[in-house]
Amino acid sequence: MERRERIESILKDYVGTVTHTGTELERNNQLFFEKWFGAQEYLGKNPDNYGFHAIEGDHLERKVPWCLLKGEGSDTIILIHHTDIVDTDAYGVYSDLAYKPDEITQLFKDGKVELSEEVKKDLDSGDWLFGRGVADMKGGASIHLALVEEYMKDEDFKGNIILIGVPDEENLSAGMRGAVTLLKDLKAKHNLDYVLLLNVEPHDRHDSEVQTLYDGSVGKLMPVLYVRGALTHVGHIFQGLNPINLLSEIVRRTEVNPSFLEKVGNTVTPPPTWLYMKDGKNVYDVSLPMSAAGYMSVLTLAKPPKEIFEVLRQISEESFEAVIGELNNSYSKYLELKGDDQKRLPWKTNVKLYGELYEQAVKDSGDEFLDAIQKHMEETREGINNQSITLIDGAYGIIEKTMEYVNDLSPMVVIALAPPYYPNVNNLMIPEGKKRIDEALEEMKKMVKDNWSQECFVQNYFTGISDLSYGMFEADKENIGYIEDNMLMWKDVYYIPLGIIKELSMPVLNVGPWGKDYHKYVERVYKVDLYDRTPKMVDKLIKSLLG
């Protein structure tokens, strides 16, 4: 069977295997891979070279399918793709057809679904394959699988290939975080030298004749800011402090704040934005709310967590001081109109990182706090797993529980980190490995130019968030400590083996097919890339590095 036919066959089987992210359906990846593993003669002769790696502590009991092609030497390339897909709700009554590329394409051709002009143009060209997951990312996965099949038939293959399919990429990346221990074990057992982590996410194009590659992936932090105010009746407003006022001031000073912007290489991050905020009230009354909280998204290219946290601390302190100043100005005018003596309000700026709050609770309450927070963590984990509480509400609850055991009852801002955390990565962090990768890229780019008269643009960071973030970690011990101390639910609900990732650190690349409208009902992948160009590019890159 020719490569094109094999990719198409694998793809239709894989797309037809329903693996909705964050659900038990993700375990269907095992059904697909049991069949695929069983069809490989090489794996039949080497039964220790494949399997399913259990993700430790995963409440959905998902596993990471993997296989190893052991060739000549120690140089090893790791091929990754994610096995989960988003749901098919966007397809409405035609959701069952989303897993059948031929049938969903025919539905569109029959005019039964409204399509934009761009989609109609792509449909009429016949150059695009439609369906859930054909682009993001079972199309690219099928390319990797077809190539590995070819390599397994080469008795003189130079180097080694590890192929892994990771669950949960669309959510919290439990698959890739769990696969790190597998990669460590395989490295030690087979004396492997990891030279590249190669992903196959689809890429966007601004020019149809320019392919986009990525030699890094953007980082992401999810800071949580919790504000405790001072309770009072609205008729005695100056006896309290409204946490909504303070949180709003912090939001105003951080939303799209240009001081967070970064440019590294040819990539610029967008500024931060707030994704959620609410007060702590559950019912209406005429008192001020006791608390208000929210969380924001900060994308990073090179800035370490410590630097981001210190900026947030400074902004929070400045916001606190500004709010106190405004309250005192208003209070002064109020007293003047009443004819009373001038006084100042008792409020003081009080900003803590969660790690500092935790240490204070231990100091103030000792074992009583430690026992209480452990019990609360267990309840939180159970609630998140059975979906009775959200991850963010669980985060708020942990801060509130910790505050109960701190003697300081004054208004306070607490800054914490909520899952998920994605480290920023780029091959510039590993200069020696980067040189080798760049040389292989030049050979591949020349092939693309000579064969198809196309250019390859290397974007320094994949900005859509990806599992490449767990391919290297170069932060110092202090920054690792910042994450461990301030990440809510660390090791109880969410964990990243940062030490192992740092130990394994390797160059990363993403070389995938051209795709459009991921997660939408018109998701599609460019057939020329899927069946011909991207496989040849990946093959050229692998053989340049291992040959």
Buried (B, 14 or more C-beta within 10 A) or exposed (E): EEBBEBBBEBBBBBBBBBBBBBBEBBBBBBEBBEEBBEEBEBBEEBEEBBBBBEBEBBEBEBBBBBBBBBBEBBBBBBBBBBBBBBBBEBBEEBBEBBBBBEBBBEBBEEEEBEBEEEBBEBBEEEBBBBBBBBBBBBBBBBBBBBBBBEBBEEEEBBBBBBBBBBBBBBBBBBBBBBBBBBBBEBBEEBEBEBBBBBBBBBBEBEEEEEBBBBBBBBBBBBBBBBBBBBBBEEEEBBEBBBBBBBBBBBBEBBEEBEEBBBEBBEBBBBBBBBEEBBBBBEEEEEEBBBBBBBBBBBBBBBBBBBEBBEBBBEBBBBBBBBBBEEBBEEBBEEBEEEEEEEEEBEBEBBBBBBBBBBBBBBEEBEEEBBEBBEEBBEBBBEBBBEEEBEBBBBBBBBBBBBBEBBEEEEBBBBBBBBBBBBBBBBBBBBEEBBEBBEEBBEEBBEBBEEEBEBEBBBBBBBBBBBBBBBBBBBBEEEBBBBBBBBBBBBEBBBBBBBEBBBEBBBBBBBBBBBBBBBEEBBBBBBBBBBBBBBBBBBBBBBBBBBE
